[in-house]
């Protein structure tokens, strides 16, 4: 994602396994026998989707509100376990396909790795980084650009760009299916940012045509379409098309906004607040930096996810999707935080009182019950780590 442009050494934010034995062997053989040098055919891709659908893995990510991270190289199991035990993160972005990826080997990324993370409670965001806007122009790996050619005598206009988008969808679905990422999961296309201006306005329409075809094909193959891009370019042009009601643009199911304002929410002034709500937004709110949890240091971007039914209201109108989730103590508790916690705990059967704004005995009992259930230290304080496990559940 954008930070990888600055730090190429780290280039790169709930999931299904094909299983072991014959199922995986069939998929791997299908990949080897697929035509070399081109995108998978519709028939071969459909076959892989059928195999993936037989997996016992759940679609990913599911309904989830909370912290996630993305990084260039898929981490080892030991590192994932350390972060699961000690960090607030419960979602991880993984690059599964695309010729423009910096980390293309992904030696840890296997069907077993995917199924293990899902079983342990991680949510996976499967990312593809292929052709980019011709206005990006960064690094040799972005040499594959979205074709800007317009054909005025066809209904599609940017037919070449649409063909590219459809081909990338086929490749992404094939890669996802081989890893056991089942239909119903979201596949994210990483469209790196560029400056929108009158001088490079010619890049907007090819990008929209490419993303429209990506979305249409991903959906046709049974997956959800997601698009990652900067708030001021790719996401902005998608939102403008939405607001204008453009019939020629097929909008993605979900958006992943890159906006490094260090605020853990899914809002940005670049787009309207009503788009892709409720439950279809992610924001990358902090760029590349090192974080250490459980003695393990990884260079990551931070993300906040609001996906599915948890991003909304409950308990008679109590808002459970907050901009930030702060520590709660008996003597220092903000009303919105307390009410959201009571509502979420009630959904787990650990709070049966009213949705008042006060830290009371019933809330204390609920806090203790959840901490014990999650294997965390039982105490009166409710921490960010407690929030993470509750939201991830």
N, C-alpha and C positions, 0 to 999 in steps of 0.2 A: 504494500500500500504506500501512500506518498512518502513516508519516512524512509522506505527502502531505497528511494532515489538518492537520499543523502548518505545512507549507510549501506552500500552494496554488500558488505560482508555479512549482513544479517537479513537480507531480502526475504522477504517472504516469498480476523476474527474472525440433544438430547438424542440414537443412531444405530444403524443396522449392519449386521454381518451376514455374509453369504453362508457362513458356517464353515465347517472343515470338510476335508475329504473330497468326494466326487464333485460337489457343487462348485467349490473353488477351482478345481482342476478344469471343469468344463468352461468356466469363465476365462481362465487364463489361456486355455487353448483357443478360445474364440478371439482373444486379443491378439495372439500370435498369428492366427490365420487371417486376420482382417487385412484388407488391402493396404499395402505399405504406401506411405507418402501422401495419404489423403485422409479426409474425414471418414468415419464409419458410415456405411450405408444405412438407410432407414431400417432395412430388414435386420441387419446385425445388431443395431442399437436396440431395436424393439426386443430382440431375443435376450439381450443382456438385462433389460428392464424386467422381463418376465422372470429371469433367474433371481434378480435382486428382490423381487416381490415375494419370493418364497422364504426370504430370510426372516429370522425371528427378531431382528433388530427393530426398534421403533423408529418412526420418522424423526429427523433431526433438523433444526432444533424444535422441540415441542413448545408448549406454553411456558414461557420463561421470562422473568424479570430479574435482572441482576447484572453482575460484572462479568466481562469476558476479556480475553486478550488474544492478540494475533501476533505471529512471529514468522520468521522466514522458514526455518527448518523445523519439521515435526520433532517434538522432544521424545526422549526415551521414556520407558515406563517408570523407571525410578524417579525421574524428574517430575513426571505427571503426578505420581503418587505423593511426592513431597508437597507439591503445590495444592493438591486436593486436600491434604491434611492441614495446611497452614495458611493458604492464601484465601482472599475473598472471592476468587474467580471460580466459576463453574461452567464457563463456555470457552471454547478455543477455536480460533480460525486456522484452517489448514488448506494449503495450496494443493489441489488434486490434479489440475491439468492446465494447459496453456503454454504456448511456446515462448511467451515473454516472461515467464517466471525466472527469478534469479536462482532460487533453490529448487532445482528440478529433479534431483536424485531422490530426496525424501526417503532415506533408507529405513526409517522407523515406521513409515506409513504402509501398513498392511491390513488385510481384512481382520486379522486377530487384534491389531492395535485398535482399530475402530470399534470392534465389538466390546473390547475390554473397557475402553473409556466410557462407552455408553452404559455398560453394566455398572460401572463404578459411580455414575452420576454426572459425568461431563456431557455438555452439549457441544456438538460439532458444527462449525460453519464451513462448508465446503466451497472453496474459492477457485475460480478460473481466471487466469491472466493471459489473454491472447492478444489479438490485434487491438491497437489503440488509435485514438484520433490522430490524424496527420498533424494536428497542431500541438501534440505533446512533444515529440521530438527529443526525448531524453534517452540516452544510452543506446548502444547497439541492439540490445535485446528488444527495444521498441521499434525495430526496423519493420516489423509487420504492421502495417497501418490499415485502418478501415478505408476501403476504396471510396474515394470522393466522387467518382464518376456518376453523373446524372444522365439518365436515358429518358428524354422527354416524350418519347412515343410509346411508353409503357405505363401501365397502371401503377407499377411499383415505384417508379421514379429512380430510386437508388437501388436497383436490382442487385448489383454486385455486392454492396454493403449488406443487404439482406441475406444474400447467399452465404456470406462470411458468418453472419450472426447465427444462422441456422446450423452451419457446419460446426461452430464452436459449441453449440448446444448439444449436438450429437456426441462430440468428443467428451464433453463434461459428463453427460449422462453415462456414457460407456465407462469412464473412469470411476464415477460414483458407484455404479452397479458392481464393478469389479471389487470395490472395497466393501460392499455390503451396505452402502448407503441407499436406503430403500425409497421407492416412490412415495410421494407425500413429503419428502424432505425438501429443504430449500437449497438451491444451487445459486451461488453468488457470482456475478460477473464483475471483475475488478476493472473499471474504466478510470485510469489515472486522470488527474485534473489538468486543466489547461485554462489560460486566461480568456474569458469571454470578452470580445471586443468587436467593433465593426470590421477591423482588419482581418479577423479570423472567423467571421461568422459563417464562412463556407464549411466549417467543420461540424456545425450543429446538426444539420439535416442528415448527413451520413451517419453520425453517431446515433441519432434517434432511429433511423432505419435499421441499423445494426442491432440495437437493443430491442427493438420491436420484434425482429425475427428471432432473436435469442429467446425472448419471453414466450412467443408463440410456440416454438419448437419444444422448449423445456416443458411447457404445460402439456403439449400433445403427448409427450413421453411420460406423463404422470407425476412430474415434480413441480415444485413451486419455483417461481422465478424471483431472484433477488438481484439487485444492482448496487454495487459499492462505487461511490465516486465522491469527489469533493463537493462540499455544499455549494460552492460558487460556480461550478461548471456542470458536471454530469447530472447531479441531483437537481440543480436549478432548472436545467432545460427540460427534465422530465416533469417537474412540477408545473412549469409554464405550459407544457402540452396538456397536462391534466386540467389546469384552470381554464385553458382555452377550449377544452372539450374536443381536441383534435381526433377525428375518426381514423386518421392514417397512422396514429401512434398507438401501439399496444403497450400499456403501462405494466411494469413489474408488480408482482404481488407484494413485495417488500423492498424497502430501501435501507441502505447502510450509509449513513452520512459521515464523511470525514470533515470534522470541524474541531480543530484543536484549541478549544476555549477552556479546557480543564474543568468543565462542568458535566457531572455525570447525569445527563438527561438526554432526551432525543429531540430537543428543540434547537432551532437556528433561525436567525433573522433572514436567511437567504431564501427560505421557502415558507409557504403558508402553514399555519398550525393544523389545519384540518386534514391535510393529505396523509394517506396511509395510517390513519388512526381509526379505532384503537388497535393496538397490538401488532403493528407491522413496520416498526422502526427500530433501527440500531444506530448508535452514534459512536464513532471513534473520536473520543474527546481529548486524548493525549497521545502525542506522537512518540517516536522511538526513544526508549530509555531503558536502563537496567533496573530490574527489581529482584530482590532476594527474598525468598520464602522457604522456610525449612532448610536453610543452608544452601539452596539452589538458586543461582542467578541466571536469569534469561533476559535478553533484550526484546522488549515487547512494545506494542501499542495497547493502550487501554480503551475499552469499549463499555458502553452501557446498553443493555438489551431490554426492549419492551415488546415482547412477542407473545401473541396468543391472548387467552382470556384473562391472564393475571394482570394485564396492563389496563386497569380501569377502576371501576367502583364496585363496592359490595357492601353487605351489612347495612342496608337501608341508606345508601348514598355515601358511605365512607370511602374516601379516595385512598387506594392502596398503591397507586403508581405515583411515586414522589420523585422530585428532582434529585434529592439526596436522601440517603438513609443514615441517620445519625445515631450515636450512642445514646442510650436511655438509662438514666439512673433514678432511684426513688426521689431524689431532691432536684434533679435537673432533667425535665422531660417536656419537650415541646408537644402541644396538643395534637398536631397533625401526625407526628411520629407515633404517639401513644395510640391514637385511634386506628391508624393503619396496622400497627402491631396487634392490637386486640382483634381486629377483623381477620387478619391472616391466621392468628392462633386459633380463633374460633373455627376456621375452616379445617383445622387439623384436630379439632376436638379437645383443645387445651385451654379454652376460655369460654365461659358460659355467661358472662356478665353483660352489662350494658356497654355501649360504645362511647362512654364518657372520656373526657380528656385527661383524667387523673390517673396517676400510677397508684393502683390500689392492691389489696391483698390477692384478689383473684388474678390480676395481671401478674403479680409476683409468682404465684403458683404456676401459672401458665408458662412463664419464662423458665422456671426451674424444670418443668416437665419437658419443654422442648430441648433445652440444653442437655438433659439426661438422654433423651431420645437420639439426639444427634451426636452423642459421644463427646460433648464439650464440657468444659468446667462449669459446674453449677454454682451460680452466684446471682446476686440481685441485679447487677448491671447487665444491660443488653447491648452487645457490641456489634461492630460492623461485620465481624465474622459470623455472629449469630444471625444477622440479617441475611447474609449470603446463603447460609444453609437453608434457612426457611424459604427464601424466595426461589432457590434452586429446586426445592422439593416439589 
